[in-house]
Amino acid sequence: MYRRVMRFVRSLQGVHGRLSRIEELQSRIEELQERALINQGVALSIFNRSRSISSLKEMEFKVFSQWGEDGIIQYLTQNIEIKNKTFIEFGVESFAESNCRFLMMKDNWSGFVIDGSESNIQALRAAPYFWRYDLKAHCSFITKDNISTLLEGSGFDKDVGILSIDIDGMDYWVAGSLMNWSPRILIMEYNSVFGEDRAIVVPYEASFQRTRVHHSNLYFGASLKALYLLAKRWGYGIVGTNDASSNAFFVRCDLLNDRVKELELAVAYKPSKFRESRDERGQLTFVSGDDRIKLIKGMPVFDVEANELQPL
């Protein structure tokens, strides 16, 4: 009986050893894949540096960003004067997919990130890059009333290199509470479904959650025109949007130059094509084009030009 038990124990130890080796191999493969992505991004950054372009979209490439933001950020940081190589980004989830991670790992920028999920922040802090770089991570649900205090926790000068805002809802209102900050580059998510002509935003609600307020997942944020007018008051010019039409890029007006020029709003805007609508059960429905706004027609929006609530 004893011998049978010992043979069983040794067999388990053998299985455990093989599993450990498999896990080590998987970890090594993931590390090599990440390094290959970074090296590819470095090569593209060098190639793009001296190119003449007619649109930021020509600079797009993806390493860790959702779309082509990594390439756009590289172009902007290479072509405007950056005093402090610091970034603040909130709404990052676990930071696995984010606007500023590649910038941090390629150019050794210092960062401060915020997300409302404790599990996301724990995953971020467990990542190998967390100890390798000067990155601070904070868990908090962001509102227009607490954001200024939260950002003070970064310890950064208000002349921060990049401020990236993507919280799927109250972006306009939160950004409006930060006009005492002076980022060189300002990145804000916009809702292309709201169209080009109206400067509209979802009315402020501190506890706003996108999928809870409307099942379609399409009722959130601000139109590009609303963010454009806010940025103008803040002292920024729009220099482009990503090709997916989800993020707008603004540069402080005193830093605009021959390679980074302000655009007219009509030039910067383009309707998005991605299809993220959902049904009442949370399943994707793949509604596209103008049919998307029909799903949220009649929902209340705040017109920042008329200074009043209106139906969508």
C-alpha positions, 0 to 999 in steps of 0.5 A: 500500500505504501509503495503504491501511494509513493508511486502515485505521489511521484507521478503527481510530482512529475505532472506538476513539474511538467505543468511548471515547465509549460507555464514557464515556456508560455511566459517566455513566449509571451515575453518574446511576443511582447518584445517583438511588438515593441521592436516593430513599434520602434522601427515604425517610429524611426521610419515615420519620424521624417515623413511628410504627412497630410493627416495623423492617420498616416502615422497610425500603428498599434502596439498596445493601443486599441487602434492606431494611437501608438503611432500617432502619439509617437509622431506628436511627441517627436514633433512638439517640444515636451518639457516633462516626459510624464503622462496621466491616463485614466480609464485604463482597465488593466493597462494591457491595452492603453494609449500610453503603455508603449510610450512608457516602455519605448521612451521611458516616460513616467506615468500615473494611471487610474481605474475604477476596478480594484481587480484591474489595478491589482492585475496592473501591479502584478505585471512585469513592467510595473516594477521596471518603469516609473508607473503609479496606479490608483483605484478610484471611481472618477467624478468631476468633483474628485478628479483634480484631487486624484491627479494631485496624487501623481506628484507631476507638474501640471505641465504634463506631457500627455493627458489621456481621458477615456472613461466611457461616459462623463469625459467632457465634464471631467475634462472641464474640471482640469482646466488648471492643468496644462498638458502638452498633448490632450487625448479625449474619447468622443462618441461619433454616433452623436454626429458632426453638427451638434455640440452635445454631451450626456448630462452629468451623473456622478455614478454614470455607467454606460451599459446600465443607463442604456442597454445599447452601449451607445449612449455615452460621452460627448460629440467631437464638436463638444470636445472641440469647443471645450479644448478651444476654451482650454487653449488647445487646437485639434490636430487630428483623430484616429482612423477608427474615429474614437479618439481626438488629439489636441495640442496646446496652441503655443506648441503648434508648428509646421509639422503639427497643425490645427485642423478645422473641425469638419476636416477632423471629423469622420463617422466611425464604422465599428459596431459595438451596439448590444441588446437587452441581454448584453449581446452584440447586435452589430448595428452600423451607420445611421441606424445606431443613433436610432437606438438612442433617439429621444435620450436626453443630451446637453447642448453646450452651445444652447446651454440646455437639455434637448432630446437626441 
